[in-house]
Amino acid sequence: MANQRKPILPLLLEKKPVELVKPSKHTHCETLSLSTLDNDPFNEVMYATIYVFKANGKNLDDPVSLLRKALSSLFYTLSVTETINIRAGDIKRLKDSMMKECEYLKESFTTYEVLSSYIWKLRSRALKLNPDGITVLGVAVGIRHVLDPPLPKGYYGNAYIDVYVELTVRELEESSISNIANRVKKAKKTAYEKGYIEEELKNTERLMRDDSMFEGVSDGLFFLTDWRNIGWFGSMDFGWNEPVNLRPLTQRESTVHVGMILKPSKSDPSMEGGVKVIMKLPRDAMVEFKREMATMKKLYFGDTN
């Protein structure tokens, strides 16, 4: 019959005990001590990651489609997570606008510098922070290429250090995006100074020895981490070729203070050269954050849609 529908095949899943997958051939075995950076409690966080592979083109009987539908249902918690896509053209317009504001700037701004300044300011507005309170942007800066003596050959641990940009909420609000980006650029350069690196490593060791945790600014603390160059794309192929999209799952605790910049999905050609930003905020603040982003987009990007 013409109107006869295709039978819907059930998706059957059987949960089995966790199994250790051993290497197919012998691998070199060696016990290495962790560096100070790797011993930092903040680096002991485990992130589960979702890898997305391209579907096979079928519909009703395609498990990928069924899973996509299931995952599209929203689960509302006290905090919500949003993935915000920012196109390459918008990033360029933001950079160009900021360069015009800084007429005598000799160095151009990086994508991280402009986005971190932009997002930090909007996040502060969305959370309605106390204008007289302190807000801090934490920036992770790679130092692998500046260490002296250099890292030993084969070192595969962490090689970055944190720097901080500290302002009052009022100063952040009254500063232009270009002014904030200049502060971020200056802070990043601090991470390459030998004295700063040594002091940070000593401080990290002291915190571990005293079993202390970072305390102080609460919602005013914001870490925006850039995960674009970690090398995840192409690192996993389970028979479906490279993943077209991936993202780490945000944890329930402390992730309101953390944002992530990642590469966009390969399945969306319009996002080539752009980024996706993962943010987690209280529900009301997320609504306000998205509203502020729409307003700021009109100011810097114009009506690009």
Backbone bond lengths (Angstrom), bond angles and torsions (degrees), N, CA, C in turn:
res aa  C-N    CA-C-N  psi(-1)  N-CA   C-N-CA  omega(-1)  CA-C   N-CA-C  phi
1 M - - - 1.465 - - 1.523 109.78 -
2 A 1.344 114.38 145.86 1.457 119.27 -176.23 1.515 111.95 -65.60
3 N 1.357 115.98 -34.40 1.464 120.02 -175.97 1.532 113.56 -91.52
4 Q 1.329 115.57 3.17 1.455 118.59 -178.09 1.529 110.34 -68.96
5 R 1.327 115.78 127.92 1.459 120.53 -177.79 1.525 110.54 -86.44
6 K 1.305 114.82 151.56 1.462 119.30 176.09 1.521 109.39 -67.44
7 P 1.302 117.79 140.90 1.475 119.31 178.33 1.525 110.62 -64.05
8 I 1.320 115.83 139.52 1.460 121.09 178.47 1.522 109.02 -86.37
9 L 1.300 115.97 119.71 1.457 120.61 -178.78 1.522 109.54 -84.35
10 P 1.314 117.93 129.76 1.469 120.19 179.75 1.524 110.85 -69.44
11 L 1.324 115.25 146.92 1.453 121.01 175.77 1.521 107.76 -97.22
12 L 1.320 116.32 107.69 1.461 121.74 -176.21 1.520 109.93 -101.19
13 L 1.310 115.54 125.08 1.456 121.16 178.90 1.522 109.73 -120.30
14 E 1.294 116.02 135.82 1.454 121.17 176.46 1.526 108.48 -119.54
15 K 1.322 115.89 117.14 1.454 120.61 -179.33 1.518 109.42 -84.71
16 K 1.314 115.65 121.85 1.452 121.14 -178.87 1.528 110.05 -113.93
17 P 1.325 116.50 163.55 1.472 119.27 178.44 1.523 111.15 -59.68
18 V 1.323 115.36 151.80 1.460 120.64 177.99 1.523 109.44 -61.04
19 E 1.307 115.62 133.20 1.461 120.82 -177.30 1.522 109.84 -122.73
20 L 1.295 116.82 133.59 1.451 121.56 177.03 1.528 109.32 -80.30
21 V 1.317 116.22 122.09 1.464 121.33 178.13 1.523 107.99 -90.50
22 K 1.303 115.79 115.00 1.460 120.74 -176.83 1.528 110.58 -85.61
23 P 1.336 117.24 153.47 1.469 120.59 176.89 1.524 110.61 -60.88
24 S 1.317 116.08 148.16 1.466 120.07 -179.23 1.521 112.08 -73.34
25 K 1.329 116.65 -19.20 1.463 120.10 176.92 1.529 108.77 -142.26
26 H 1.300 115.35 167.47 1.462 120.55 -176.05 1.525 110.69 -60.20
27 T 1.319 115.46 136.31 1.460 120.70 176.08 1.521 109.45 -118.98
28 H 1.312 114.42 150.77 1.463 120.19 -178.97 1.522 109.83 -64.13
29 C 1.310 117.09 135.17 1.467 121.99 -178.08 1.524 109.52 -117.09
30 E 1.332 115.77 128.66 1.458 120.33 -178.94 1.520 108.82 -154.74
31 T 1.306 117.12 140.44 1.460 121.98 176.89 1.523 109.05 -97.58
32 L 1.327 116.27 120.83 1.455 121.59 -178.71 1.517 109.56 -118.74
33 S 1.312 116.40 139.87 1.463 119.66 175.78 1.520 109.26 -76.73
34 L 1.333 116.53 148.13 1.454 121.11 179.54 1.523 110.24 -77.62
35 S 1.320 115.31 146.02 1.454 119.75 175.67 1.522 109.48 -76.81
36 T 1.321 116.39 172.21 1.462 120.48 176.90 1.519 110.63 -58.19
37 L 1.332 116.72 -40.81 1.460 120.14 -179.36 1.517 111.37 -65.15
38 D 1.335 116.78 -40.83 1.465 119.54 -179.48 1.518 112.11 -71.39
39 N 1.327 117.12 -24.05 1.463 120.83 178.44 1.525 112.95 -81.94
40 D 1.316 116.63 -9.09 1.467 120.81 178.54 1.525 108.79 -59.78
41 P 1.340 119.54 124.63 1.472 121.58 -179.42 1.520 113.41 -54.57
42 F 1.348 117.19 -29.73 1.460 119.92 -179.74 1.528 111.50 -68.88
43 N 1.343 116.85 -18.79 1.460 120.43 178.29 1.522 112.37 -93.40
44 E 1.322 116.93 2.29 1.460 120.67 -179.91 1.525 111.92 -94.63
45 V 1.328 116.23 7.59 1.465 120.57 178.66 1.523 109.17 -73.67
46 M 1.331 116.49 132.87 1.458 121.57 178.40 1.526 109.38 -101.30
47 Y 1.331 116.98 124.95 1.456 121.96 178.67 1.523 109.84 -107.64
48 A 1.321 115.36 125.15 1.464 119.10 168.98 1.526 107.27 -78.28
49 T 1.320 116.64 146.82 1.458 120.84 -175.90 1.517 110.61 -127.09
50 I 1.318 116.22 136.40 1.461 121.86 174.64 1.523 108.49 -96.10
51 Y 1.326 117.05 123.36 1.458 122.61 173.91 1.523 108.17 -103.37
52 V 1.309 116.76 129.11 1.462 121.76 -177.99 1.524 108.85 -110.51
53 F 1.339 115.92 126.19 1.453 121.42 179.34 1.524 109.83 -113.97
54 K 1.300 116.61 155.13 1.453 121.69 -176.57 1.520 110.61 -68.18
55 A 1.348 115.69 135.56 1.461 121.03 179.61 1.525 110.37 -70.77
56 N 1.345 115.18 167.54 1.462 118.76 -176.21 1.523 113.28 -91.28
57 G 1.334 117.60 9.54 1.454 120.25 174.42 1.499 115.60 93.01
58 K 1.328 119.15 -10.82 1.455 121.12 178.53 1.517 110.00 -82.33
59 N 1.321 116.65 171.42 1.459 119.69 -176.33 1.521 112.28 -114.35
60 L 1.354 116.15 -89.98 1.456 120.28 -170.62 1.519 113.19 -62.30
61 D 1.318 116.10 -35.97 1.456 118.24 -176.71 1.534 112.31 -97.38
62 D 1.316 116.89 17.85 1.454 120.98 -179.31 1.528 109.63 -98.54
63 P 1.334 118.76 113.16 1.474 120.45 -179.13 1.522 113.35 -55.95
64 V 1.348 117.01 -33.10 1.465 119.45 179.94 1.518 110.56 -62.32
65 S 1.342 116.46 -41.35 1.460 120.13 178.71 1.520 111.13 -65.27
66 L 1.333 115.73 -39.61 1.462 119.22 179.27 1.526 110.86 -64.68
67 L 1.315 116.49 -42.46 1.461 119.77 178.84 1.522 111.12 -66.10
68 R 1.332 116.43 -38.99 1.455 119.73 178.78 1.523 110.56 -60.90
69 K 1.326 116.43 -42.15 1.461 120.74 179.14 1.520 110.88 -64.64
70 A 1.325 116.17 -41.42 1.463 119.72 -179.46 1.524 111.14 -65.28
71 L 1.332 116.47 -40.60 1.461 120.11 -177.82 1.519 112.73 -74.93
72 S 1.339 117.09 -14.50 1.463 119.90 -179.01 1.515 112.65 -77.01
73 S 1.341 117.79 -13.47 1.463 121.10 177.80 1.520 108.90 -73.46
74 L 1.333 115.89 130.20 1.459 120.57 -176.11 1.514 110.99 -82.98
75 F 1.315 115.34 140.40 1.462 121.33 174.17 1.518 106.86 -118.91
76 Y 1.329 116.08 111.47 1.455 120.51 -174.54 1.522 110.93 -86.89
77 T 1.318 115.98 124.90 1.459 122.25 175.51 1.520 107.71 -119.07
78 L 1.323 116.12 -175.00 1.458 119.23 179.08 1.523 111.22 -62.04
79 S 1.312 116.53 -32.44 1.453 121.02 175.15 1.523 108.41 -118.90
80 V 1.328 115.89 151.61 1.459 119.83 179.69 1.524 108.87 -123.26
81 T 1.316 115.09 151.89 1.457 121.71 179.67 1.518 109.16 -112.85
82 E 1.316 116.63 134.44 1.457 122.06 178.79 1.525 109.07 -126.60
83 T 1.325 115.20 143.81 1.454 121.29 171.49 1.522 107.75 -106.09
84 I 1.315 116.42 119.69 1.459 122.08 -175.05 1.518 108.60 -109.82
85 N 1.320 116.92 120.78 1.455 122.01 179.15 1.525 110.01 -90.39
86 I 1.325 116.46 130.54 1.464 121.87 177.28 1.522 107.30 -124.36
87 R 1.320 116.69 116.61 1.462 121.58 -174.54 1.532 111.71 -75.10
88 A 1.330 114.56 158.83 1.465 120.87 -178.37 1.523 111.28 -59.79
89 G 1.337 116.96 -39.41 1.460 120.46 179.98 1.512 112.27 -63.06
90 D 1.330 116.63 -38.28 1.464 120.45 178.82 1.529 111.16 -67.54
91 I 1.337 116.16 -38.73 1.466 119.84 177.97 1.526 110.23 -63.68
92 K 1.335 116.62 -42.03 1.470 120.44 179.80 1.523 110.86 -64.64
93 R 1.340 116.67 -42.37 1.464 119.24 179.45 1.528 111.24 -63.42
94 L 1.333 115.87 -38.28 1.461 119.77 178.64 1.528 110.28 -65.59
95 K 1.326 117.10 -43.10 1.468 120.79 177.92 1.525 110.96 -62.26
96 D 1.336 116.68 -45.50 1.467 120.61 -179.04 1.523 110.95 -61.66
97 S 1.325 116.32 -42.00 1.461 120.84 179.63 1.524 111.16 -62.76
98 M 1.324 115.95 -40.71 1.463 120.21 -179.10 1.524 111.57 -71.18
99 M 1.326 117.85 -34.43 1.458 120.48 177.90 1.525 110.77 -66.17
100 K 1.336 117.17 -33.00 1.463 120.46 177.00 1.527 110.68 -68.08
101 E 1.339 115.97 -34.20 1.463 119.76 177.93 1.528 111.10 -68.76
102 C 1.342 116.25 -30.07 1.472 121.37 -178.32 1.530 108.46 -108.49
103 E 1.307 115.90 77.19 1.464 121.54 -171.86 1.521 113.13 -59.62
104 Y 1.333 116.93 -34.05 1.463 119.89 -174.04 1.530 112.70 -104.80
105 L 1.320 116.78 15.34 1.459 120.04 179.60 1.527 110.19 -71.66
106 K 1.333 116.93 127.60 1.458 121.07 -178.40 1.524 112.25 -85.26
107 E 1.328 117.32 -26.04 1.459 121.39 -178.12 1.523 109.98 -109.18
108 S 1.314 116.10 142.88 1.464 119.54 175.98 1.524 109.53 -79.29
109 F 1.315 115.72 163.03 1.456 120.80 178.48 1.527 109.98 -87.64
110 T 1.318 116.62 144.39 1.462 120.97 174.06 1.524 109.52 -83.50
111 T 1.318 115.91 164.48 1.465 120.26 177.47 1.522 110.68 -59.26
112 Y 1.326 116.63 -41.41 1.465 118.80 179.57 1.518 111.21 -62.79
113 E 1.312 117.70 -43.05 1.468 120.86 -177.13 1.523 111.77 -61.88
114 V 1.328 117.11 -41.97 1.468 118.52 -178.30 1.527 111.32 -74.30
115 L 1.338 116.93 -41.05 1.467 119.15 -177.78 1.523 111.78 -71.19
116 S 1.330 117.86 -39.33 1.464 119.54 -179.87 1.522 110.54 -63.78
117 S 1.323 117.51 -39.69 1.465 121.35 179.29 1.520 110.87 -66.46
118 Y 1.302 115.15 -44.39 1.469 123.45 -179.23 1.529 110.74 -62.36
119 I 1.328 116.49 -49.25 1.467 121.46 -175.93 1.527 111.29 -73.01
120 W 1.331 117.15 -39.49 1.468 120.81 179.10 1.525 111.14 -57.53
121 K 1.323 115.60 -44.41 1.467 120.30 -178.30 1.524 111.09 -66.21
122 L 1.331 117.09 -44.71 1.468 120.37 -178.78 1.526 111.15 -68.26
123 R 1.320 117.15 -35.77 1.469 120.42 177.84 1.524 110.61 -63.23
124 S 1.322 116.22 -42.24 1.463 120.55 179.17 1.523 110.83 -60.56
125 R 1.327 116.56 -42.34 1.465 120.44 177.54 1.522 110.96 -63.39
126 A 1.323 115.71 -45.19 1.468 120.07 -175.87 1.521 111.80 -62.99
127 L 1.331 117.13 -35.61 1.466 121.08 -179.30 1.528 112.60 -82.58
128 K 1.355 115.50 -8.17 1.476 120.46 179.93 1.535 110.92 52.75
129 L 1.321 115.04 52.84 1.457 120.85 -178.62 1.529 111.18 -69.78
130 N 1.311 115.50 153.95 1.463 122.11 177.79 1.529 109.69 -59.41
131 P 1.347 118.96 122.05 1.468 121.02 -177.35 1.523 113.79 -56.80
132 D 1.332 117.29 -28.28 1.462 120.50 -179.55 1.530 112.63 -92.21
133 G 1.326 116.62 -1.76 1.458 120.70 179.17 1.518 111.89 -80.74
134 I 1.325 115.50 170.35 1.465 122.02 -179.57 1.524 109.62 -97.87
135 T 1.319 115.73 136.12 1.460 120.65 172.92 1.524 108.11 -123.94
136 V 1.317 116.29 140.99 1.464 121.81 -173.85 1.524 109.73 -129.75
137 L 1.335 116.03 129.62 1.463 121.64 171.71 1.517 108.16 -99.54
138 G 1.336 116.96 120.83 1.457 121.76 176.44 1.518 110.12 -95.30
139 V 1.332 116.62 132.30 1.465 122.39 -176.70 1.528 108.73 -125.81
140 A 1.323 116.92 125.96 1.465 121.62 175.85 1.527 108.82 -90.88
141 V 1.330 116.70 122.83 1.467 121.80 -175.80 1.528 109.59 -118.82
142 G 1.323 116.74 127.29 1.460 121.19 177.86 1.525 111.39 -68.93
143 I 1.329 116.60 132.56 1.474 120.57 -178.38 1.528 111.95 -123.45
144 R 1.313 116.93 12.11 1.472 121.12 -176.29 1.531 111.59 -55.76
145 H 1.330 116.57 -37.67 1.466 120.72 -173.14 1.530 113.79 -86.81
146 V 1.344 117.91 -4.04 1.468 118.96 -176.24 1.527 112.82 -115.43
147 L 1.314 117.94 -3.71 1.460 119.80 -176.34 1.529 111.44 -69.65
148 D 1.315 115.90 137.78 1.462 122.77 179.56 1.524 108.68 -138.10
149 P 1.333 118.95 112.80 1.467 126.55 3.78 1.526 111.98 -68.19
150 P 1.338 116.78 156.24 1.466 120.18 -177.71 1.521 112.29 -68.06
151 L 1.301 115.34 161.83 1.460 120.56 177.42 1.527 109.90 -65.73
152 P 1.325 118.03 146.64 1.470 119.82 -179.87 1.524 111.44 -65.47
153 K 1.313 115.50 152.25 1.457 121.22 178.63 1.530 109.82 -59.52
154 G 1.320 116.60 132.88 1.450 120.99 -179.98 1.512 114.27 92.86
155 Y 1.335 117.63 -4.24 1.469 119.70 179.18 1.522 109.32 -63.78
156 Y 1.331 116.29 128.12 1.460 119.86 -176.66 1.527 112.36 -125.96
157 G 1.315 116.89 12.69 1.459 119.98 179.52 1.517 112.19 -82.78
158 N 1.324 115.75 -172.28 1.457 120.93 178.16 1.523 110.49 -66.51
159 A 1.307 115.51 146.07 1.464 121.20 177.33 1.527 108.14 -145.73
160 Y 1.303 115.33 60.39 1.463 119.84 176.65 1.519 108.19 -141.80
161 I 1.311 114.95 165.11 1.457 120.57 179.32 1.524 108.29 -140.70
162 D 1.307 116.66 151.40 1.464 120.82 -178.35 1.522 110.91 -91.96
163 V 1.333 114.96 138.81 1.462 121.29 169.44 1.526 107.05 -124.44
164 Y 1.318 116.16 161.72 1.461 119.62 -172.28 1.525 110.83 -133.79
165 V 1.330 114.60 141.59 1.462 121.76 171.92 1.523 106.30 -112.74
166 E 1.317 116.91 119.26 1.463 121.62 -174.57 1.524 110.53 -116.24
167 L 1.331 115.94 127.92 1.464 122.69 177.88 1.518 108.78 -141.40
168 T 1.329 116.25 160.66 1.458 117.37 165.64 1.519 106.81 -75.97
169 V 1.314 116.77 157.90 1.467 120.26 179.79 1.527 109.75 -60.98
170 R 1.319 117.00 -35.75 1.468 120.43 178.52 1.528 110.76 -65.21
171 E 1.330 116.99 -42.66 1.468 120.30 178.19 1.524 110.91 -62.28
172 L 1.322 116.39 -40.99 1.463 120.51 178.74 1.520 110.64 -62.34
173 E 1.324 116.77 -43.05 1.460 121.51 -178.46 1.526 111.28 -66.66
174 E 1.327 117.01 -38.60 1.461 120.51 -175.28 1.528 112.77 -84.34
175 S 1.314 117.79 -12.50 1.468 121.40 -179.79 1.520 110.49 -82.90
176 S 1.328 116.04 145.54 1.461 120.27 173.74 1.522 109.25 -73.83
177 I 1.327 116.09 161.27 1.467 119.93 178.00 1.527 110.27 -60.36
178 S 1.328 116.90 -38.56 1.468 119.98 -179.51 1.524 111.36 -66.24
179 N 1.333 117.42 -37.14 1.460 120.76 178.18 1.527 111.07 -64.72
180 I 1.337 115.75 -41.83 1.468 120.27 178.17 1.529 109.92 -64.71
181 A 1.344 116.25 -42.56 1.467 120.49 -179.72 1.526 111.20 -62.29
182 N 1.325 117.22 -36.08 1.465 120.58 176.32 1.521 111.14 -62.75
183 R 1.328 116.63 -38.74 1.464 120.89 177.72 1.531 110.81 -65.67
184 V 1.344 115.77 -39.89 1.466 119.98 177.98 1.526 110.10 -63.91
185 K 1.339 116.40 -43.73 1.464 120.50 179.56 1.527 111.01 -60.42
186 K 1.339 116.23 -43.83 1.459 120.83 -179.90 1.535 110.90 -64.54
187 A 1.337 116.60 -40.66 1.467 120.26 179.51 1.525 111.02 -64.04
188 K 1.329 117.06 -39.35 1.464 120.73 179.37 1.532 111.24 -61.40
189 K 1.324 116.38 -38.75 1.466 119.88 179.69 1.524 111.04 -65.45
190 T 1.335 116.49 -30.58 1.462 120.49 178.67 1.525 111.17 -59.64
191 A 1.341 116.33 -32.88 1.467 120.86 -177.05 1.520 112.39 -64.93
192 Y 1.336 118.18 -17.70 1.458 121.16 -179.20 1.529 112.36 -91.37
193 E 1.334 117.20 -2.48 1.461 120.72 -179.78 1.526 109.65 -82.62
194 K 1.322 115.70 129.74 1.464 120.52 -175.88 1.525 111.75 -57.96
195 G 1.327 117.07 -41.50 1.459 120.55 -179.43 1.516 112.34 -62.21
196 Y 1.345 116.17 -40.05 1.467 119.63 179.74 1.524 110.51 -67.24
197 I 1.335 116.82 -43.63 1.466 120.73 -179.91 1.526 110.44 -59.38
198 E 1.326 116.49 -47.28 1.468 120.10 -179.20 1.523 111.20 -61.93
199 E 1.333 116.74 -41.71 1.463 120.48 -178.78 1.525 111.18 -66.35
200 E 1.338 116.97 -40.28 1.463 120.63 179.29 1.525 111.29 -66.06
201 L 1.321 117.05 -40.51 1.465 120.19 178.71 1.525 110.60 -64.66
202 K 1.336 116.67 -41.19 1.467 120.06 177.01 1.524 110.76 -63.25
203 N 1.323 116.11 -40.69 1.464 120.13 -179.90 1.523 110.88 -65.71
204 T 1.346 116.74 -40.48 1.464 120.83 177.91 1.524 110.69 -62.18
205 E 1.330 116.75 -43.95 1.467 120.68 178.73 1.530 111.18 -63.80
206 R 1.332 116.99 -37.36 1.473 120.39 178.63 1.523 110.78 -65.59
207 L 1.348 116.56 -43.17 1.463 119.92 179.29 1.521 111.26 -62.48
208 M 1.341 116.70 -39.58 1.465 119.99 178.68 1.525 110.71 -67.92
209 R 1.320 116.02 -41.19 1.469 120.33 -178.96 1.527 111.29 -64.78
210 D 1.345 116.09 -40.09 1.468 120.89 -178.78 1.519 112.66 -88.42
211 D 1.351 115.70 -0.84 1.470 120.97 -178.23 1.531 110.34 53.97
212 S 1.335 115.48 45.35 1.460 121.70 -178.62 1.517 109.68 -98.16
213 M 1.324 115.46 157.80 1.455 122.21 176.92 1.516 109.09 -122.76
214 F 1.341 115.30 155.68 1.465 120.36 178.69 1.519 109.02 -69.52
215 E 1.326 115.73 126.00 1.456 120.24 179.80 1.524 109.17 -135.30
216 G 1.348 116.18 158.31 1.449 117.39 172.37 1.505 116.00 143.87
217 V 1.353 118.07 -71.49 1.456 119.02 -166.06 1.524 114.10 -97.73
218 S 1.301 119.52 -1.94 1.470 122.82 174.66 1.525 111.01 51.32
219 D 1.362 117.70 -124.15 1.461 120.89 -176.54 1.524 112.55 -63.50
220 G 1.330 117.17 -16.90 1.457 120.00 179.53 1.510 113.46 -73.66
221 L 1.333 118.02 -12.38 1.462 121.85 179.17 1.522 110.02 -88.36
222 F 1.339 116.22 130.81 1.459 120.59 -179.48 1.523 109.57 -143.24
223 F 1.331 116.12 120.33 1.459 122.47 173.25 1.526 108.20 -103.85
224 L 1.324 116.77 123.02 1.461 120.69 173.22 1.517 107.16 -112.56
225 T 1.323 116.47 110.45 1.462 121.78 -175.02 1.521 110.48 -102.33
226 D 1.323 115.60 144.20 1.462 122.27 -178.18 1.527 108.75 -106.12
227 W 1.334 116.29 111.62 1.464 122.23 -175.85 1.534 112.53 -104.19
228 R 1.323 117.79 12.22 1.466 119.65 -172.45 1.521 113.40 -69.26
229 N 1.318 118.14 -26.79 1.465 120.40 -173.70 1.521 113.72 -107.08
230 I 1.323 116.40 18.47 1.463 119.57 179.49 1.529 111.24 -71.69
231 G 1.326 117.42 -27.11 1.461 120.07 177.78 1.509 114.13 92.94
232 W 1.338 117.18 27.22 1.468 119.83 -179.53 1.518 112.12 -71.21
233 F 1.334 117.24 -44.83 1.462 118.99 -179.41 1.519 108.78 -61.12
234 G 1.324 115.76 129.91 1.457 120.26 -179.73 1.510 113.46 88.72
235 S 1.344 117.50 -8.39 1.463 119.29 -177.92 1.518 112.28 -88.27
236 M 1.325 117.62 -11.51 1.457 121.59 -177.63 1.528 109.98 -129.83
237 D 1.308 116.41 119.79 1.458 121.51 175.82 1.521 106.98 -139.57
238 F 1.335 115.24 107.56 1.459 120.89 -178.42 1.528 111.42 -101.64
239 G 1.330 116.46 19.08 1.453 120.57 -179.02 1.512 113.25 111.20
240 W 1.338 116.97 -5.06 1.474 120.79 178.44 1.524 110.71 -110.38
241 N 1.333 117.26 23.03 1.457 123.54 -175.14 1.532 109.61 68.28
242 E 1.308 116.42 -167.35 1.461 120.07 -176.63 1.527 110.46 -69.35
243 P 1.334 117.82 150.22 1.467 119.60 175.73 1.522 110.52 -65.68
244 V 1.326 116.44 146.36 1.463 120.84 177.89 1.521 111.15 -92.54
245 N 1.320 116.18 -15.51 1.457 119.65 179.85 1.526 108.78 -158.22
246 L 1.300 116.44 152.63 1.463 120.57 174.34 1.515 108.82 -159.34
247 R 1.328 114.33 158.36 1.458 119.99 175.48 1.522 109.51 -162.49
248 P 1.314 116.79 143.34 1.465 119.77 174.35 1.515 109.94 -75.50
249 L 1.317 116.29 146.65 1.457 120.56 176.87 1.521 109.08 -81.70
250 T 1.319 116.52 129.50 1.457 119.93 179.47 1.517 109.94 -74.37
251 Q 1.304 115.28 142.62 1.453 120.43 -179.43 1.523 110.34 -87.49
252 R 1.323 115.44 159.54 1.455 119.78 -176.81 1.516 112.37 -70.32
253 E 1.321 117.05 -35.92 1.456 120.65 -174.70 1.527 110.89 -94.00
254 S 1.319 115.39 131.50 1.469 124.27 170.40 1.519 114.64 71.36
255 T 1.332 120.11 -3.29 1.451 118.71 -175.35 1.516 113.34 -76.85
256 V 1.341 118.11 -7.99 1.459 119.61 173.12 1.526 109.14 -63.81
257 H 1.325 117.40 -22.36 1.460 121.65 -177.94 1.527 112.19 -92.57
258 V 1.324 118.47 1.51 1.460 121.51 -173.85 1.522 110.84 -126.06
259 G 1.332 115.85 134.14 1.455 122.16 171.49 1.521 108.64 -122.80
260 M 1.324 117.35 157.27 1.464 121.13 -177.03 1.526 110.09 -131.95
261 I 1.327 115.82 135.56 1.461 122.10 172.12 1.521 107.34 -104.24
262 L 1.337 116.63 124.22 1.460 121.29 -178.79 1.523 110.32 -130.24
263 K 1.331 115.05 165.79 1.456 119.85 173.35 1.523 109.44 -68.24
264 P 1.332 117.63 150.20 1.462 119.88 -179.86 1.520 111.77 -76.51
265 S 1.314 115.31 171.19 1.460 120.86 176.91 1.523 110.25 -66.19
266 K 1.331 116.38 136.05 1.463 121.00 177.55 1.522 112.29 -71.91
267 S 1.331 116.65 -15.14 1.461 119.73 -178.02 1.525 112.27 -81.46
268 D 1.331 118.06 -4.07 1.464 122.00 179.77 1.525 108.89 -116.03
269 P 1.343 118.20 96.14 1.470 120.98 -177.15 1.524 113.17 -59.16
270 S 1.327 117.69 -28.48 1.464 120.41 -178.01 1.525 112.53 -68.21
271 M 1.342 116.50 -15.37 1.463 120.27 -177.94 1.532 112.87 -97.44
272 E 1.326 117.63 5.90 1.463 120.14 -179.46 1.531 110.19 -59.19
273 G 1.316 116.40 128.68 1.458 121.22 -178.55 1.514 113.90 84.90
274 G 1.326 116.74 -7.59 1.456 120.95 179.16 1.516 111.40 -93.30
275 V 1.313 116.35 -166.84 1.463 121.56 179.45 1.522 109.19 -140.70
276 K 1.314 114.93 163.06 1.460 120.03 167.94 1.523 107.08 -120.05
277 V 1.309 115.58 138.97 1.459 121.86 -178.31 1.517 108.49 -115.98
278 I 1.319 116.60 125.59 1.463 121.64 178.18 1.522 108.61 -99.30
279 M 1.319 115.18 121.91 1.462 121.54 -179.19 1.518 109.83 -125.68
280 K 1.330 116.04 145.15 1.458 121.35 174.89 1.519 108.34 -128.95
281 L 1.337 115.73 124.54 1.458 122.27 -177.97 1.521 109.35 -143.38
282 P 1.340 117.48 160.63 1.465 118.78 169.81 1.525 109.82 -55.28
283 R 1.324 116.84 150.04 1.460 121.37 -171.21 1.530 112.96 -53.56
284 D 1.342 117.03 -48.10 1.465 120.19 -178.92 1.525 111.19 -64.35
285 A 1.331 115.84 -38.84 1.460 119.80 179.96 1.525 111.30 -67.92
286 M 1.335 117.73 -33.71 1.459 120.53 178.99 1.525 110.89 -65.59
287 V 1.326 116.69 -40.22 1.470 120.24 176.78 1.524 109.61 -59.68
288 E 1.329 116.01 -44.77 1.465 120.92 -179.94 1.523 111.13 -67.83
289 F 1.333 117.48 -37.62 1.463 121.61 179.27 1.527 110.71 -61.60
290 K 1.318 117.10 -45.01 1.462 120.93 -179.58 1.527 110.75 -66.96
291 R 1.343 116.57 -35.55 1.463 119.82 177.37 1.531 110.22 -66.02
292 E 1.330 116.41 -42.70 1.458 120.68 178.28 1.529 110.92 -64.13
293 M 1.335 116.91 -37.03 1.464 120.27 178.52 1.516 110.94 -64.19
294 A 1.338 116.54 -41.13 1.462 120.50 179.23 1.529 110.69 -63.56
295 T 1.334 116.49 -40.92 1.465 120.87 179.09 1.523 111.04 -66.06
296 M 1.338 116.42 -45.80 1.457 120.81 -179.31 1.527 111.12 -66.67
297 K 1.324 116.56 -32.99 1.468 120.11 179.48 1.518 110.78 -63.62
298 K 1.329 116.88 -40.66 1.467 120.37 177.83 1.523 110.73 -65.15
299 L 1.342 116.48 -36.88 1.458 120.78 -178.52 1.520 111.70 -67.58
300 Y 1.342 116.97 -45.35 1.461 120.69 -174.67 1.528 113.59 -94.06
301 F 1.329 116.65 -34.76 1.457 119.59 -172.45 1.520 112.86 -103.02
302 G 1.339 117.16 -20.15 1.447 120.19 -173.53 1.513 110.05 75.78
303 D 1.296 117.45 -171.48 1.466 122.23 179.57 1.511 108.25 -85.57
304 T 1.340 116.20 91.14 1.470 121.07 -174.81 1.516 113.01 -95.56
305 N 1.329 117.56 -3.42 1.463 119.85 -177.60 1.520 111.00 -92.91
